[in-house]
Amino acid sequence: MAAIVGQALRDHHWVTCYEKARQILDDLADIREDIMCGRLTFPVLYALQQDHGSGNLRRIIADLWHRIEKGGQPGILPEEWDQVRKLMRDYGGFEVPSVKALRWLKKVGDGIFSSLPGNREPLLLHIELKRAYLARLRASNFDDTPPSFEVD
């Protein structure tokens, strides 16, 4: 599907909107992994910028990176993740990027509808799937941790 979308969007002014929305969706979905790998994405950078004075989010992330670098406990501990998610929510690190992504997806949908001749349904469906995924992330408070299952 990505190849079809990429081909259809090439040479259209709203391709940038699609690329930005897709990247933010990826950033929001992979935020836990990105933080553990040392990647500072737009949602985290936005929240860090809003963390005036207290530095709590910065401290938690720095401590996590230091521990991983020194060969300590790999991954983010559940209590750290809870703190990161709370601070990210408090500082708008989830909400602001998700609103931006929704605006960009709307521009893309409008552009597809008004600019492309012929059957636009596959592209419009793709955009709706992105919107639905973002809605699911928002409904889960941006915790996309897969459920665990116990085997009997």
N, C-alpha and C positions, 0 to 999 in steps of 0.2 A: 504494500500500500504506500509506503514512504516513497518508493520510486515513482509511482503514479502521481502522487501529490507533488513531488519535486519537479517532475516533467511539466505538469500542468501549471505550476506556479512560476516557473522560470519566465523571466521577462515581464512579470507583472509587478506593479509597485507595492502590492500587499504581501509579497513574499517575505519581506523583512518582518512583518507582523507575525506571520506563521512561524518563522524561525525563532523569534523572541518568545512567543507563547510556548512553543515546543520545548525550548531550553528551560524556561521557568517551571513547566510541568515536570520535567526531568529533575530539576533541582529540588522541587518540593517533594517529589516521590522518593528521592534518594538521599534526603538530607542527613539521615543517620549515617549512612555509608560514607557520604562525602566528608562529613566532619571527622569520622574515624580515619579517613585516608589523608586528612590534611588539606582538603579542598575548601576554599572559601567561595561559596556561591552567593548569588544575589540575595536570596532570603537571609542568609547568615550575615552577610555584610550589612544589609539594611538594619537588622536587629542590633548588631554591634554598634552601628552608628547612633542608634536611638538609646543605647545603654549609657546614658550620661551619668557620670559620677560614680555609680556603684561598681561598675566593672565586673559584675557577677558572671555574666555570660562569657566575657573574655577570660576570666579566671578559670571557669569550668573547662572551657575548650583548651586553654593553655595547659592546664593540669592533665587533661586527657592525653594531649599530644606528647607531653613530657613523659608520662607513664609508658605510653606505647613505644616511644623512642628508646627508653631505657630497658625495654624488654619485659616490662611488667604485664599486668593483666591486659590481654588483648581485648579490644572491643570496648564499647561504652557500657558501663554498669547501669542496671535499671534505674537506680536512684539518680544517676547523672543524666540519663536520658529524660526522666521526668522533669528534672530541673531545667534542662535545655529547652524542652518543649514548652514549659510554662513561661520561661523568659522570652522565647521566640514569639509566643502568643502575646505576652504583655507588651513587647516592643514592636508588634506589627510585622514581624518577620515572615509570618504565614499570610496574613490578610492582605497586606499591600501588594506583594508579588502576585497573589492569586487574583486580585481585582485587575491588576495590569494584564495578566494572561487572558482573563475573560474579555477585556476590552479588545485586545489584539485578535482573539479568536472571532469576535463579532465583526471586526473589520475584514478579516479573511473571508468569513462567510458572506458578508455583503459583497466583497470583491468578486468572489466566485460566482455568485448569483448574477451580478450585473455585467461581468466581463467575459465570462466563458460561454461560448455557444454550445449547443448540443447537450448531451447527458451529463449533468453536473452532480447527479445523485451520489456517485461513489465519493467524490470530494466532500460534498456536504455531509455525508454520513461520517466520514473521517473526522471532520471538524466537530460534529455532534458527539462522537466518541471521546474526543479530547475534553469537551465540556463536561461530559458525564463523569469522566475520570477525575477531573478537578472537583466536581460536586461530591464524589465519593471521598476524596481526600479531605475536603472541608468537613464533611459529615463525621469523619473519624478523627477530627481534630488533628489532621495531618500526621497521623500515626499509621503508616502503611505496613506495619509489621505483620507478616503472615501469621495466621493462627497456628498454634502448635497442636498436634494430635498425638494422643497416647495410644500406643499399640498394646492390645491385650496379649 
